[in-house]
Amino acid sequence: MAEIDVRFFLICLLTDILSAFFVNVFFGLFATPTVPLLGTAVGRNIISPENLIMDLFWINVGSGFFIVIFITFFLKFDLENGKAKPPAWNRKDIPILKHLPRNMILRGIVFSIICLLIFFPIGVLALFLLQIESLPRWNFIIMKALYGVIVSVPTAFTVRVCALGDNTDFKKKK
């Protein structure tokens, strides 16, 4: 696994951080003036989160699923256009990654479950340890953006390595 394009991964890391931050800020703008820890937010509209716990849940599910879809799609595009170099190794050479499904939709579902199992309990525990009962809109937006980055960056890196390992057939075409 020594043949990884570090410059490509650094650019992708910066893109992942900014994308996760701004997507979560955008959806946070639809929040009600105060978002409770549990229960239903007063004046809630259809896009606004019901409560902090459910918002953490949806960040994990969304990050896990949509990161797989977007990264796999755009990585194939980058490989076809020569922006990324195909690796000399295959995904099946890495013990942890060889068990992931090759199908993009199934892999998205698996990553959603993985994100839920790893990050969701940590987020909920942090909310309870910090004794947060509710957050005003702008504090909620900041929390949502930072949590989205924390979940998205390691997930995106793992998905990118896995998708690169799936696409070793591009070097045969070039």
KANORNOR-V206165 format. One record per residue. N is the residue number from 1. PHI is phi in radians with two decimals (NA if undefined). OMEGA is omega in radians with two decimals (NA if undefined). D_FIRST is the distance of its C-alpha to the first C-alpha in Angstrom with 2 decimals. Layout:
BEGIN
n=N phi=PHI omega=OMEGA d_first=D_FIRST
n=N phi=PHI omega=OMEGA d_first=D_FIRST
END
This chain:
BEGIN
n=1 phi=NA omega=-3.07 d_first=0.00
n=2 phi=-1.37 omega=-3.04 d_first=3.79
n=3 phi=-1.69 omega=3.11 d_first=5.55
n=4 phi=-1.83 omega=3.13 d_first=6.72
n=5 phi=-1.34 omega=-3.05 d_first=10.51
n=6 phi=-1.11 omega=-3.14 d_first=11.87
n=7 phi=-1.05 omega=3.11 d_first=15.38
n=8 phi=-1.05 omega=-3.12 d_first=14.91
n=9 phi=-1.20 omega=3.09 d_first=13.60
n=10 phi=-1.18 omega=3.08 d_first=16.52
n=11 phi=-1.11 omega=3.11 d_first=18.96
n=12 phi=-1.13 omega=3.11 d_first=17.89
n=13 phi=-1.06 omega=3.10 d_first=18.31
n=14 phi=-1.08 omega=3.10 d_first=21.74
n=15 phi=-1.09 omega=3.13 d_first=22.62
n=16 phi=-1.10 omega=-3.13 d_first=21.74
n=17 phi=-1.09 omega=-3.10 d_first=23.90
n=18 phi=-1.15 omega=3.14 d_first=26.76
n=19 phi=-1.10 omega=-3.14 d_first=26.75
n=20 phi=-1.07 omega=-3.13 d_first=26.85
n=21 phi=-1.08 omega=-3.04 d_first=29.49
n=22 phi=-1.29 omega=3.07 d_first=31.75
n=23 phi=-1.12 omega=-3.14 d_first=31.58
n=24 phi=-1.24 omega=3.05 d_first=32.63
n=25 phi=-1.11 omega=-3.14 d_first=35.28
n=26 phi=-1.00 omega=-3.13 d_first=36.64
n=27 phi=-1.22 omega=3.07 d_first=37.07
n=28 phi=-1.18 omega=3.13 d_first=38.40
n=29 phi=-1.12 omega=3.12 d_first=41.18
n=30 phi=-1.51 omega=-3.10 d_first=42.73
n=31 phi=-1.20 omega=3.05 d_first=43.28
n=32 phi=-1.27 omega=-3.11 d_first=46.80
n=33 phi=-0.99 omega=3.09 d_first=48.36
n=34 phi=-2.39 omega=3.14 d_first=47.42
n=35 phi=-1.91 omega=-3.12 d_first=44.68
n=36 phi=-1.36 omega=3.08 d_first=45.53
n=37 phi=-1.15 omega=3.09 d_first=43.21
n=38 phi=-2.26 omega=3.13 d_first=44.74
n=39 phi=1.57 omega=-3.10 d_first=47.40
n=40 phi=-2.03 omega=3.11 d_first=47.96
n=41 phi=-1.22 omega=3.12 d_first=48.06
n=42 phi=-1.27 omega=3.14 d_first=51.53
n=43 phi=1.37 omega=-3.08 d_first=51.78
n=44 phi=-1.13 omega=2.99 d_first=48.47
n=45 phi=-1.79 omega=-3.00 d_first=47.78
n=46 phi=-1.16 omega=-3.11 d_first=45.55
n=47 phi=-1.56 omega=-3.07 d_first=42.42
n=48 phi=-1.17 omega=3.11 d_first=42.94
n=49 phi=-1.18 omega=3.13 d_first=41.21
n=50 phi=-1.24 omega=3.10 d_first=43.58
n=51 phi=-2.77 omega=-3.07 d_first=42.40
n=52 phi=-1.13 omega=-3.12 d_first=39.53
n=53 phi=-1.11 omega=3.13 d_first=38.23
n=54 phi=-1.14 omega=3.11 d_first=38.12
n=55 phi=-1.15 omega=3.07 d_first=36.46
n=56 phi=-1.06 omega=3.11 d_first=33.59
n=57 phi=-1.02 omega=-3.08 d_first=33.38
n=58 phi=-1.25 omega=3.05 d_first=33.22
n=59 phi=-1.10 omega=3.13 d_first=30.66
n=60 phi=-1.14 omega=-3.14 d_first=28.29
n=61 phi=-1.12 omega=-3.13 d_first=29.12
n=62 phi=-1.13 omega=3.13 d_first=28.99
n=63 phi=-1.10 omega=-3.12 d_first=25.77
n=64 phi=-1.06 omega=-3.06 d_first=23.99
n=65 phi=-1.37 omega=-3.02 d_first=25.48
n=66 phi=-1.27 omega=3.06 d_first=25.81
n=67 phi=-1.11 omega=3.11 d_first=22.43
n=68 phi=-1.07 omega=-3.10 d_first=20.91
n=69 phi=-1.10 omega=-3.07 d_first=23.53
n=70 phi=-1.18 omega=-3.09 d_first=23.32
n=71 phi=-1.16 omega=3.13 d_first=19.60
n=72 phi=-1.09 omega=3.14 d_first=19.11
n=73 phi=-1.11 omega=-3.07 d_first=22.13
n=74 phi=-1.26 omega=3.10 d_first=21.39
n=75 phi=-1.19 omega=3.06 d_first=17.75
n=76 phi=-1.08 omega=3.09 d_first=19.15
n=77 phi=-1.10 omega=3.12 d_first=21.78
n=78 phi=-1.13 omega=3.10 d_first=19.45
n=79 phi=-1.19 omega=3.13 d_first=17.51
n=80 phi=-1.12 omega=-3.11 d_first=20.93
n=81 phi=-1.61 omega=3.08 d_first=22.31
n=82 phi=1.39 omega=3.11 d_first=19.53
n=83 phi=-1.32 omega=3.09 d_first=18.94
n=84 phi=-2.16 omega=3.12 d_first=15.24
n=85 phi=-1.66 omega=3.08 d_first=12.99
n=86 phi=-1.22 omega=-3.10 d_first=11.54
n=87 phi=-1.34 omega=3.10 d_first=7.88
n=88 phi=-1.48 omega=-3.10 d_first=7.71
n=89 phi=-1.91 omega=3.14 d_first=6.40
n=90 phi=-2.06 omega=3.12 d_first=9.01
n=91 phi=-0.99 omega=-3.10 d_first=9.96
n=92 phi=-1.24 omega=3.08 d_first=11.79
n=93 phi=-1.36 omega=-3.10 d_first=9.01
n=94 phi=-1.78 omega=-3.00 d_first=8.76
n=95 phi=-0.94 omega=-3.09 d_first=12.29
n=96 phi=-1.25 omega=-3.06 d_first=13.57
n=97 phi=-1.34 omega=-3.08 d_first=12.70
n=98 phi=-1.19 omega=-3.14 d_first=14.05
n=99 phi=-1.54 omega=3.14 d_first=17.46
n=100 phi=-1.36 omega=3.13 d_first=17.81
n=101 phi=-1.18 omega=3.12 d_first=20.17
n=102 phi=-1.37 omega=3.14 d_first=19.26
n=103 phi=-1.13 omega=-3.05 d_first=22.58
n=104 phi=-1.08 omega=-3.11 d_first=22.47
n=105 phi=-1.17 omega=3.12 d_first=25.71
n=106 phi=-1.10 omega=3.11 d_first=24.90
n=107 phi=-1.12 omega=3.08 d_first=21.52
n=108 phi=-1.08 omega=3.11 d_first=23.58
n=109 phi=-1.14 omega=3.12 d_first=26.04
n=110 phi=-1.09 omega=3.13 d_first=23.50
n=111 phi=-1.18 omega=3.04 d_first=22.01
n=112 phi=-1.08 omega=3.13 d_first=25.65
n=113 phi=-1.16 omega=3.12 d_first=26.41
n=114 phi=-1.09 omega=3.11 d_first=23.40
n=115 phi=-1.08 omega=3.11 d_first=24.49
n=116 phi=-1.09 omega=-3.10 d_first=28.04
n=117 phi=-1.26 omega=-3.09 d_first=27.28
n=118 phi=-1.60 omega=-2.95 d_first=25.28
n=119 phi=-1.54 omega=-3.08 d_first=26.80
n=120 phi=-1.05 omega=3.12 d_first=30.29
n=121 phi=-1.07 omega=3.12 d_first=31.68
n=122 phi=-1.13 omega=3.12 d_first=30.46
n=123 phi=-1.12 omega=3.13 d_first=32.16
n=124 phi=-1.14 omega=3.12 d_first=35.32
n=125 phi=-1.06 omega=3.12 d_first=35.50
n=126 phi=-1.08 omega=3.11 d_first=35.22
n=127 phi=-1.09 omega=-3.14 d_first=38.06
n=128 phi=-1.26 omega=3.13 d_first=40.24
n=129 phi=-1.17 omega=3.09 d_first=39.59
n=130 phi=-1.43 omega=3.11 d_first=40.41
n=131 phi=0.95 omega=3.12 d_first=43.51
n=132 phi=-1.51 omega=3.11 d_first=43.07
n=133 phi=-1.73 omega=3.07 d_first=45.78
n=134 phi=-2.86 omega=3.11 d_first=45.36
n=135 phi=-2.30 omega=2.99 d_first=43.94
n=136 phi=-1.17 omega=-3.01 d_first=45.69
n=137 phi=-0.87 omega=-3.04 d_first=44.08
n=138 phi=-1.25 omega=3.03 d_first=42.39
n=139 phi=-1.15 omega=3.08 d_first=41.09
n=140 phi=-1.09 omega=3.14 d_first=39.75
n=141 phi=-1.08 omega=3.12 d_first=38.03
n=142 phi=-1.13 omega=3.12 d_first=36.35
n=143 phi=-1.08 omega=-3.12 d_first=35.30
n=144 phi=-1.10 omega=-3.13 d_first=34.01
n=145 phi=-1.15 omega=-3.14 d_first=31.98
n=146 phi=-1.18 omega=3.11 d_first=30.39
n=147 phi=-1.13 omega=3.10 d_first=29.68
n=148 phi=-1.06 omega=3.09 d_first=28.17
n=149 phi=-1.17 omega=-3.13 d_first=25.72
n=150 phi=-1.06 omega=-3.14 d_first=24.87
n=151 phi=-1.36 omega=-2.98 d_first=24.17
n=152 phi=-1.30 omega=-3.02 d_first=22.53
n=153 phi=-1.13 omega=3.11 d_first=19.90
n=154 phi=-1.15 omega=3.10 d_first=17.73
n=155 phi=-1.15 omega=-3.13 d_first=18.51
n=156 phi=-1.11 omega=3.12 d_first=17.64
n=157 phi=-1.09 omega=-3.13 d_first=14.21
n=158 phi=-1.12 omega=3.13 d_first=13.42
n=159 phi=-1.11 omega=-3.12 d_first=15.18
n=160 phi=-1.13 omega=3.11 d_first=13.43
n=161 phi=-1.10 omega=-3.14 d_first=9.87
n=162 phi=-1.13 omega=-3.13 d_first=11.76
n=163 phi=-1.18 omega=3.06 d_first=13.78
n=164 phi=-1.08 omega=3.12 d_first=11.15
n=165 phi=-1.15 omega=3.08 d_first=9.81
n=166 phi=-1.31 omega=-2.97 d_first=13.56
n=167 phi=-1.80 omega=3.12 d_first=14.30
n=168 phi=-1.30 omega=-3.14 d_first=12.66
n=169 phi=-1.30 omega=3.13 d_first=16.34
n=170 phi=-1.20 omega=-3.11 d_first=17.00
n=171 phi=-1.24 omega=3.10 d_first=15.68
n=172 phi=-1.28 omega=-3.14 d_first=18.30
n=173 phi=-1.31 omega=-3.02 d_first=20.99
n=174 phi=-1.39 omega=NA d_first=20.50
END
